[in-house]
Amino acid sequence: MVFAITVRDHVMIAHSFRGEVFGPARRLHGATFVVDATFRRADLDPDGIVVDIGLATRHLGEVLAALNYRNLDDEPDFAGVNTSTEFLAKVVADRLADRVHAGELGENARGLSGITVTLHESHVAWASYEREL
């Protein structure tokens, strides 16, 4: 059994893709993603929670702020990479994991077992990345 909480935010980016599979998306275009970050653990912490929802929300917002209103084609971290929805889900999850490991979501957050980040492209399509901590 696993406990989980999810916090939500959104991000607006611009990017383009390389490769025939992307068709017209090879041209520069914008995307707005609704982003869910789910934090999980086997047992509740000493306060009876998975993680502080306020801290989780704040840190998700900060991670997304570094991407928001950016043309990802111009970002050095993404040079030569197709910034697909799947790829961006991993970026967000990894950046949140770094903050958990640094203690930024509170000492008790070190007991988290994993994070799943889901980027919703629309009401009919989304991608997720799940990682252990």
Summary of the structure (lengths in Angstrom):
residues: 133
radius of gyration: 15.7
end to end distance: 16.8
largest distance: 51.9
contacts: 380
relative contact order: 0.22
helix: 36%
strand: 32%
